[in-house]
Amino acid sequence: MKRNTLRPFPAITLVMGENGGTRRVNSVHQAAELLLEYWPVENGEEYVAAVRICLEAMLGAVPPETVREALIKAAREAGISVMQ
């Protein structure tokens, strides 16, 4: 089974951390990396859903736009500002 992690979607920019640093995300790979390596909280219903959806997208079960939507929901849950 081949995974496709580079599946692009319309870019979003997240304002991360107290210093206002930004992260631009426009692919399933970038979303998964952000969630697993740099996310400020590792709990929450929307966070867990976003991680699961990233995995599903890598396997081709859901479109990349679904990852984008899940990432936005997880960001709102974590108090992260989203610029679209």
Buried (B, 14 or more C-beta within 10 A) or exposed (E): EEEEBEBEBEEBBBBBEEEEEEBEBBBBBBBBBBBEEEBEEEEBEBBEBBBEBBBBBBEEEBBBEBBBBBBBBBBEBBEBEBEE
